[in-house]
Amino acid sequence: MSQSTGRLKQRLGRHGVWDVALRAEDPARRGEQEDAAAELEELDFGAIWLGGNSTAAHATPLIEATHHITVGTSIQSVWQQDAATTAADFARLESSQPGRFLLGLGVSHGPRVEGYHRPYSAMVDYLDALDKAGVPVGRRVLAALGPKMLNLAGDRAAGAIPYLVTPEHTAQAREILGQGPLLAPEFKVVLEQNPTRAREIARAYLARYLELPNYTNNFLRLGFEESDVANGGSDRLIDAVFAWGDDDRIRRRVHAFHEAGADHVALQVVTEETGRTIPREQWRRLALLLR
């Protein structure tokens, strides 16, 4: 493990928060987003992961509103903006707030990108361009699911930030990456004890992802059946990719990722209002149960 990756792991700590509502798109909401970021830092989360096709521009206000927490994109699509612009934005933010930003990159999904083709080659070309522009390998991570992209994450980035995965995937990813690279999976949490209600909330949120073959194919590789990814997802699938229940059960589910080899877990609180409101009360509960 390189010294820079070791320092990165130390900075991130064991837990971070993933949330799409913290993206600074609407100027009217910026104050609320900045206050929420400052509270996450006070709650001792090690990182804020900005959902959706986020960029350094989305991260900048949150970094400026905080003192030390890392802010990463999870993820910036390589189709969204060219590597030269990404490198320039990285350099600009690094000059004013050194060491605070982590560039998370991914290849997105065919149904969402016009002209989508050869995603692995597209990522390699993008990383080549970032190398030429001077973006450090240790300050970028890849949203890798399959073996080829995981290998690339270990060779050409600081590590991997897999989204919508299970501890079983984390164990496989760790074996592929080896012990050195960062492994920081995202994991969804529904703070609801009633099984019917918890699965209802989870299933409504999961539906959008079951339309994307990158995720459904990954579930099939993990041993799920076609029936598990149909009709909004089976209870088996829901219970594998969401933590719900009392504090002890949720704590055990998160810990399972660490036992499987995760260095850091990016926790996404899922509610009926996910993406529309910032779940600060739920973050406070999450911080308490993880202590």
Secondary structure, 3 states (H helix, E strand, C coil): CCHHHHHHHHHHCCEEEEECCCCCCCHHHHHHHHHHHHHHHHCCCCEEEEECCCCHHHHHHHHHCCCCCEEEEECEECCCCCHHHHHHHHHHHHHHCCCCEEEEEECCCHHHCCCCCCHHHHHHHHHHHHHHHCCCHHHEEECCCCHHHHHHHHHHCCEECCCCCCHHHHHHHHHHHCCCCEECCEEEEECCCCHHHHHHHHHHHHCCHHHCHHHHHHHHHCCCCHHHHCCCCCHHHHHHHEEECCHHHHHHHHHHHHHHCCCCEEEEECCCCECCECCHHHHHHHHHHCC
